[in-house]
Amino acid sequence: MTTLNTLLKHFLSLTLIALSSSALAENPIVKLETSEGDITVVLFADKSPKTVENFLAHVDEGFYENTIFHRIIDNFMVQGGGFDVDLKQKKTERTVVNESKNRVHNDRGTLAMARTSDPDSAGSQFFINQRNNPRLDWTPFKPGYTVFGEVITGMRIVDFMASTPTGNAVGKTDKGQMPLQNVPLDPIVLLRVTRTSP
């Protein structure tokens, strides 16, 4: 009986390890190479599948190469993925349905999609929460901002980025000029984003 119990415990242990490995395998890891240092992020494909699919499509197209973090507010968040180094807005043809009901919170170190007042308007722009931002979460009364990943290493880079001096600037779009606020005075460049696991 003792041998049987031992075998059962061993079997259950192996099963749990296999399930954990499977769950990890479903959540890709990407590296954000910035002009301030590298940030490694795990993406929550299990919790925000459409958002992760959309983000990785932009990654695989090289969309994020030489874009900037164009909106930075200390003790709040750093936002990028929408403008190049000349402050020209990059066009993306795809948007993604809002997945903020996934029960993943806008806590410090998480990545979330930026959007307009239309909940399903998120395209390429994302932000990294520098602090816990519960007001950005979904509630029964309003849609939130979809969290789709979390920083594994590099939060000190995010904190350093958040401390940069900012000011107003003018962005360029296909429709003309766009006033921008909280733009770093010295550009912080997102050199590239690459997958480090499938």
C-alpha positions as CSV (number, residue, x, y, z in Angstrom):
1,M,0.0,0.0,0.0
2,T,2.9,2.4,0.9
3,T,4.5,1.6,-2.5
4,L,1.2,2.3,-4.3
5,N,0.9,5.6,-2.5
6,T,4.4,6.6,-3.3
7,L,3.8,5.7,-7.0
8,L,0.6,7.8,-7.0
9,K,2.4,10.8,-5.5
10,H,5.2,10.5,-8.0
11,F,2.7,10.3,-10.9
12,L,0.7,13.3,-9.6
13,S,4.0,15.3,-9.2
14,L,5.0,14.5,-12.8
15,T,1.6,15.4,-14.0
16,L,1.7,18.8,-12.3
17,I,5.2,19.5,-13.7
18,A,4.0,18.6,-17.2
19,L,0.9,20.9,-16.8
20,S,3.1,23.7,-15.5
21,S,5.5,23.3,-18.3
22,S,2.6,23.3,-20.8
23,A,1.2,26.5,-19.3
24,L,4.6,28.2,-19.5
25,A,5.1,27.0,-23.1
26,E,1.8,28.7,-24.0
27,N,3.0,32.1,-22.7
28,P,5.7,33.5,-25.0
29,I,8.6,35.6,-23.7
30,V,9.8,38.7,-25.6
31,K,12.7,41.1,-25.2
32,L,12.2,44.8,-25.6
33,E,15.6,46.3,-26.5
34,T,15.6,50.0,-25.6
35,S,18.2,52.7,-25.8
36,E,18.2,52.6,-21.9
37,G,18.6,48.8,-21.6
38,D,16.7,45.5,-22.1
39,I,13.3,44.6,-20.6
40,T,12.2,41.0,-20.7
41,V,8.4,40.3,-20.7
42,V,6.2,37.2,-20.4
43,L,3.0,37.5,-22.4
44,F,-0.3,36.2,-21.0
45,A,-1.5,34.2,-24.0
46,D,-3.6,32.1,-21.6
47,K,-5.4,35.1,-20.3
48,S,-5.4,37.6,-23.2
49,P,-5.1,35.4,-26.3
50,K,-6.3,37.9,-28.9
51,T,-4.3,40.7,-27.5
52,V,-1.1,38.6,-27.4
53,E,-1.7,37.4,-30.9
54,N,-2.1,41.0,-32.1
55,F,1.1,42.2,-30.2
56,L,3.1,39.3,-31.6
57,A,1.9,40.0,-35.2
58,H,3.4,43.5,-34.8
59,V,6.6,42.0,-33.3
60,D,7.0,39.6,-36.2
61,E,6.5,42.3,-38.7
62,G,9.2,44.4,-37.1
63,F,6.6,47.2,-36.5
64,Y,8.2,48.3,-33.2
65,E,11.7,48.8,-34.6
66,N,13.0,52.3,-33.9
67,T,9.8,53.5,-32.4
68,I,9.9,55.7,-29.2
69,F,8.3,55.8,-25.8
70,H,6.3,58.9,-26.6
71,R,4.3,59.3,-23.4
72,I,5.9,59.0,-20.0
73,I,4.4,60.0,-16.7
74,D,6.5,59.3,-13.6
75,N,4.8,57.2,-10.9
76,F,2.2,56.1,-13.5
77,M,3.3,54.5,-16.7
78,V,5.6,54.6,-19.8
79,Q,3.9,54.3,-23.2
80,G,5.2,53.4,-26.7
81,G,4.6,51.6,-29.9
82,G,3.0,54.3,-31.9
83,F,5.5,56.9,-33.1
84,D,8.9,56.8,-34.8
85,V,12.0,58.8,-33.8
86,D,10.7,61.7,-35.9
87,L,7.4,61.7,-34.0
88,K,5.6,60.5,-37.0
89,Q,2.7,58.2,-36.1
90,K,3.0,54.7,-37.4
91,K,-0.2,53.3,-39.0
92,T,-1.4,49.8,-38.1
93,E,-4.3,48.2,-39.9
94,R,-5.4,46.0,-37.1
95,T,-7.2,46.5,-33.8
96,V,-8.1,44.0,-31.1
97,V,-11.2,43.3,-29.1
98,N,-10.9,44.4,-25.4
99,E,-10.1,41.6,-23.1
100,S,-9.9,43.5,-19.8
101,K,-12.5,41.2,-18.2
102,N,-9.6,38.7,-17.9
103,R,-9.2,39.4,-14.1
104,V,-5.6,40.4,-14.6
105,H,-4.9,43.8,-12.9
106,N,-3.0,46.8,-14.0
107,D,-0.4,46.2,-11.3
108,R,3.2,47.5,-11.3
109,G,5.3,45.9,-14.0
110,T,2.4,44.7,-16.2
111,L,1.9,45.6,-19.8
112,A,-1.4,46.8,-21.1
113,M,-2.8,48.0,-24.4
114,A,-3.4,51.7,-24.9
115,R,-6.6,52.7,-26.7
116,T,-9.0,55.6,-27.3
117,S,-12.5,55.9,-25.6
118,D,-13.6,53.0,-27.9
119,P,-12.8,49.9,-25.8
120,D,-12.0,47.8,-29.0
121,S,-9.6,50.4,-30.5
122,A,-6.3,49.1,-29.3
123,G,-3.8,48.7,-32.1
124,S,-0.1,48.8,-31.6
125,Q,0.4,51.1,-28.6
126,F,1.1,49.6,-25.2
127,F,2.2,50.8,-21.8
128,I,4.1,49.5,-18.8
129,N,2.5,50.2,-15.5
130,Q,5.1,51.8,-13.2
131,R,2.8,51.5,-10.2
132,N,-0.4,49.7,-9.3
133,N,-3.2,51.4,-11.4
134,P,-6.5,49.7,-10.3
135,R,-8.5,52.5,-11.9
136,L,-7.5,51.1,-15.3
137,D,-9.0,47.7,-14.5
138,W,-12.4,46.5,-15.8
139,T,-15.4,47.1,-13.6
140,P,-19.1,46.3,-14.2
141,F,-19.5,49.9,-15.0
142,K,-16.7,50.5,-17.5
143,P,-14.3,48.5,-19.7
144,G,-10.6,48.6,-18.6
145,Y,-7.3,48.5,-20.3
146,T,-6.3,44.9,-21.3
147,V,-3.3,43.6,-19.4
148,F,-1.4,41.1,-21.6
149,G,2.0,40.6,-20.0
150,E,4.4,41.3,-17.2
151,V,8.0,42.4,-16.9
152,I,10.3,39.5,-15.8
153,T,13.5,41.5,-15.7
154,G,14.2,45.2,-16.4
155,M,11.9,47.1,-14.1
156,R,14.8,49.2,-13.0
157,I,15.0,50.3,-16.7
158,V,11.3,51.2,-16.6
159,D,11.8,53.2,-13.4
160,F,14.8,55.0,-15.0
161,M,12.8,55.8,-18.1
162,A,9.9,57.1,-16.0
163,S,12.3,59.7,-14.3
164,T,13.2,61.3,-17.6
165,P,12.2,65.0,-18.1
166,T,9.3,65.5,-20.5
167,G,7.5,68.3,-22.3
168,N,5.0,69.0,-25.1
169,A,5.7,68.2,-28.7
170,V,3.9,68.0,-32.0
171,G,3.4,64.6,-33.7
172,K,2.8,64.0,-37.4
173,T,-0.1,62.0,-38.7
174,D,-1.7,61.4,-42.1
175,K,-4.3,63.9,-41.1
176,G,-1.9,66.6,-40.0
177,Q,-0.3,67.6,-36.8
178,M,-1.2,66.1,-33.4
179,P,-0.3,67.8,-30.0
180,L,1.5,65.4,-27.7
181,Q,2.1,65.8,-23.9
182,N,4.6,64.1,-21.6
183,V,7.1,63.4,-24.4
184,P,10.7,62.7,-23.3
185,L,13.0,65.7,-24.1
186,D,15.7,63.2,-25.0
187,P,14.1,60.4,-27.1
188,I,13.9,56.9,-25.5
189,V,14.0,54.5,-28.4
190,L,12.5,51.0,-28.6
191,L,15.1,49.6,-30.9
192,R,13.4,46.3,-31.5
193,V,11.2,43.6,-29.9
194,T,12.1,40.0,-30.4
195,R,10.8,36.6,-29.3
196,T,13.0,34.7,-26.9
197,S,10.6,31.8,-26.8
198,P,7.8,30.6,-29.1
